[in-house]
Amino acid sequence: MRSILIKDTTREEREEIIRSSLDCGGGCENCSSCWLGGGSPWDIYQDYIDGKREIKEINEEYNARYRQSRQII
C-alpha cells in the first residue's frame, strides 16, 4: 500500500485519495451524511487536500467533536 501522507503525495493525488475513499458506489444524491450533521466530506478534508493537516488529525478532531456533541465518553 502506498503512503497517503502529505509529504508523499501531490495535491492531485490527495484529491484522488479523498474522492476514491468517499466513493461508496451510491452517489452523493443517496447519502444522508451531509444533511444529518456530518458536513460535506470535501469541506472536512480540504485541509488534507491543501497539505495542511493529515487525514488522521482531521479524523481525530471530527470524532472528538462527534463524541462531545453526543456526550459519549
Secondary structure by P-SEA (a helix, b strand, c coil): ccccccccccaaaaaaaaaaaaccccccccccccccccccccccccccccccccaaaaaaaaaaaaaaaaccc
